[in-house]
């Protein structure tokens, strides 16, 4: 597949049939490739999971103008004064070869830099989980030490670089485990 140039639109989460259909297409692929349980979302379910209105909720919609402007990937995020926080990302499986999850993280890094934010939060990295393993390639990473009380200042511990190596991979697994570009070294937390 050619490496498409995708148009990106950032805004408040939207609920429509195109987004719901994209989610179902992606989810059917996860069921087939990874053995996930099937789930069917209604528009109301989609609203509750991905588009519940909050002051920080954002979506990054990726469109392929070479394919009639079709929506091909959607990232649900939070935008706070100090950080962009990745919440959920799904995409058309036909675009898996471009490593959409990694492309989305790099977009978040660009948005953070452009907006003067210090951090990009990627969420949990679980090396044993193919859907989360790729996050280990992004540095620097900090670990919250303990569970601070509401009135306590959180303590973070910088983690050393983790080599995720070349784990045994399902040939249909499109998650990229290459080392991250150095441009993300100072933002990922």
C-alpha positions in Angstrom: 0.0 0.0 0.0 1.2 3.5 -0.8 2.0 5.6 2.2 -0.9 8.1 2.1 -0.8 11.7 3.2 -3.7 12.0 5.6 -5.5 15.2 6.4 -5.9 15.7 10.1 -8.8 17.5 11.8 -8.7 18.2 15.6 -11.9 19.1 17.4 -14.5 18.0 19.9 -15.7 14.4 19.5 -18.4 13.8 16.9 -21.0 11.1 16.8 -22.1 9.9 13.3 -22.5 6.8 11.3 -19.1 7.1 9.6 -17.3 7.0 13.0 -19.5 4.1 14.2 -18.9 2.2 11.0 -15.1 2.8 11.2 -15.2 1.5 14.8 -17.1 -1.7 13.8 -14.7 -2.3 10.8 -11.7 -2.0 13.1 -13.3 -4.1 15.8 -14.2 -7.0 13.4 -10.6 -7.1 12.4 -9.5 -7.3 16.1 -11.9 -10.2 16.6 -10.5 -12.0 13.5 -6.8 -11.2 14.0 -6.5 -11.2 17.8 -9.4 -13.2 19.0 -11.0 -10.3 20.8 -14.7 -10.6 21.9 -17.1 -9.1 19.5 -19.1 -6.1 20.6 -21.6 -4.0 18.8 -22.0 -0.3 19.7 -25.1 1.7 19.1 -24.8 5.5 18.5 -25.7 5.9 22.2 -22.9 3.5 23.2 -20.4 5.3 21.0 -21.4 8.6 22.6 -20.9 7.2 26.1 -17.5 5.6 25.3 -15.9 8.1 22.9 -17.9 11.4 22.7 -19.1 12.2 26.2 -18.8 15.9 26.3 -16.1 17.2 28.7 -14.0 20.4 28.5 -10.8 18.4 27.6 -12.2 15.7 25.2 -10.9 15.9 21.7 -10.9 13.7 18.6 -8.3 13.7 15.9 -9.9 12.5 12.7 -7.6 11.3 9.8 -9.0 11.5 6.3 -7.5 10.1 3.1 -8.3 12.7 0.4 -6.9 10.4 -2.3 -9.8 8.0 -1.3 -12.5 10.6 -1.7 -11.8 12.2 1.7 -12.8 9.0 3.5 -12.4 8.9 7.3 -9.7 6.2 7.9 -8.6 6.7 11.5 -9.9 8.3 14.7 -8.1 9.1 17.9 -9.9 10.0 21.1 -7.7 12.2 23.4 -7.8 14.6 26.2 -6.1 18.0 25.8 -5.1 19.6 29.1 -3.0 22.7 29.9 0.1 20.6 30.3 -0.4 17.5 28.1 -2.2 15.6 25.4 -3.4 12.2 26.7 -4.1 9.4 24.3 -7.3 7.6 25.2 -8.3 5.3 22.3 -7.4 5.0 18.6 -9.1 2.9 15.9 -8.6 2.8 12.1 -9.5 1.1 8.9 -7.5 -2.2 8.9 -6.6 -1.5 5.2 -4.3 1.2 6.6 -2.5 -1.1 9.1 0.7 -1.1 7.0 1.3 2.6 7.9 1.4 1.8 11.6 -1.6 4.0 12.5 -1.1 3.8 16.3 2.5 5.1 16.0 1.5 7.7 13.5 -1.1 8.9 15.9 1.4 9.2 18.8 3.7 11.2 16.6 0.8 13.5 15.8 0.1 13.9 19.5 3.8 14.8 20.0 3.6 17.4 17.2 0.4 18.9 18.7 2.0 19.0 22.2 5.0 20.9 20.9 2.9 23.2 18.8 0.8 24.1 21.8 3.6 24.4 24.3 2.6 21.4 26.2 5.3 19.5 28.1 3.9 15.9 28.0 2.1 13.3 25.9 0.5 10.5 28.0 0.2 7.2 26.2 -1.5 5.2 28.9 -0.5 1.8 30.0 2.3 -0.1 28.4 1.9 -3.9 28.8 4.7 -5.7 27.1 2.8 -9.0 27.1 -0.1 -7.4 25.2 0.3 -6.9 21.4 -2.1 -4.0 21.4 -0.1 -2.1 24.0 3.5 -3.3 23.6 4.4 -0.7 21.0 4.3 2.1 23.6 7.5 0.8 25.1 9.3 2.2 22.0 8.6 5.8 23.1 10.8 7.6 25.6 11.2 9.1 28.1 8.8 7.1 30.3 8.0 7.8 34.0 6.3 5.5 36.5 4.0 6.9 39.2 5.5 5.8 42.6 2.7 4.5 44.8 -0.8 6.0 44.9 -0.5 9.5 46.3 -3.3 10.9 48.4 -5.3 13.9 47.0 -3.3 16.3 49.0 0.1 14.7 48.3 2.4 15.6 45.5 2.9 12.7 43.1 6.4 11.2 42.7 7.5 10.0 39.3 10.5 7.7 38.6 12.2 7.9 35.2 12.4 4.4 33.7 15.4 3.3 31.7 14.9 2.5 28.0 13.2 -0.8 27.6 14.2 -3.0 24.7 11.1 -4.7 23.4 13.2 -6.7 21.0 11.6 -8.8 18.4 8.9 -10.9 20.2 7.2 -13.7 18.5 4.6 -12.1 16.3 1.5 -13.1 14.6 2.1 -12.4 10.9 -1.2 -10.4 10.9 -0.1 -8.3 13.9 0.7 -4.8 12.5 2.0 -3.2 15.7 5.4 -1.7 15.1 8.1 -2.5 17.6 10.9 -0.4 16.1 12.6 2.1 18.3 11.0 5.5 18.4 12.3 8.6 16.6 14.4 10.7 18.9 11.9 13.6 18.4 9.6 12.1 21.0 12.4 11.6 23.6 11.5 14.6 25.8 7.7 14.5 25.7 6.3 11.0 26.4 5.6 10.5 30.0 
